[in-house]
């Protein structure tokens, strides 16, 4: 019987099927992209339940969400690379399966041709079988001898008949083998078709599964990111309220008198020995026009146009007019309308900067007038909405300011900064602390018209450089320690043991985040309704975790990124050794634990020691 030869088309096809099965077993075994993640309780982390920006529960929720997010990213990232590899393998498998499917289709055609041919050969087979049996009977030697008279004829006839019989036998065997082979191949073909279909389904199933797992991880990460953003927004909102309790003026006109910096001139807290205070550069909002910086630039001889281009990206000035409505609320289209007038009459009633800033032909006042005009046009939709009269919008009084301010408004009449033909929201504040921030830098929406950079007359590389080169260095709010205690002559000076307690709190929180709800300031009710651990209890908790606490701090050192105006690292030394923390971590826990309303209010701060 005839069998297919080794390496034939069909056997090659079967080998590929085996290879595909092996690859599927190796690469498409069940994979899960679900890492073990931390989940903060949704109700416990609802932003609406928090009223303190430094609430330990709020900080813990943010820490938990950030940890979960990082775990998910860490778990998913390497699998994303594996997914790409698996996708390439799946594509290769699909290509192989397509080739196999094409081979099967061609084999079906070939088998059909063979089947049709065998139908014809079947007729021949019947004839050959009949001939074979006849010849087998007639080939009996005795019969041949008796039917021939001569030996020569007899031998020739015998040889002929044997040859015919052998040919019949060969043809019968060939056709029979072909028919059996055909049936076997048809049977194998059906099996391969079924196997190929199953493998194709498995490949598609695994491809869909892998895509789905990555998508689920991405959705989870997006949800965590959204929750973190909501908590961060709530924290910023609460921080703004807490900063408001410090009466930090946002605009230059209301900063007459300045802050009590406790150091220049020195203000004695009334207790002896070493003392520390944390000093912040500038007020919280550092976006857009730096009002004291504009005055410093005017004193340096810069024009109003140069000043505005230092703080904003804009295309040109465009003359505009509108009717402006002012309300008695604290936002836009709130409260009752208390004043209505032209754009120019409105700007003449803005009380943002001192009238005495007359340097270089009123350059600072002119810059402020254009900024105020641009701001109201952008924020009210060219007068479509009413605007408030407070610092939440821009400071307005119903009586005109007059004097040099009136001159500056008239000199810039109608001028509005535009970008893409639209007024820009020209944010401003009194004192930036030597730096300009974009809106995105402080968590606002990203804008193309705000910018970032140093606000100084030359490069800054140290705190002393900043003190001497910043354009707003003459602001009474340029360098301040914020808050204070009546018991300490209203100052924000801290004793070495008080600073040690704050450092210990940060060490404990880092060692065990579950302790955070016990680490609020001791002179106020605990926001979580649990017991607040005093300095001795914090030290006890540190010792129980094998950490040496501080009883007293002897020195503190700050490192800063002077290119961007950010405190990057804070180091302390004392009887507990030395410890270093990131600038942002120390700021958060300082504000959480520091007594009374003592606060670090911005990203760039320094430690003063007396």
PyMOL commands that set and color helices and strands:
alter all, ss='L'
color gray80, all
select helices_A, chain A and resi 9-27+47-49+56-138+141-147+151-244+252-255+291-299+304-311+343-347+359-379+403-411+440-442+463-469+486-488+496-511+513-518+535-544+583-593
alter helices_A, ss='H'
color red, helices_A
select strands_A, chain A and resi 275-281+289-290+316-319+323-327+337-342+387-388+415-419+422-423+428-429+435-436+453-454+479-480+494-495+553-561+566-574+577-582+605-609
alter strands_A, ss='S'
color yellow, strands_A
deselect
rebuild
show_as cartoon
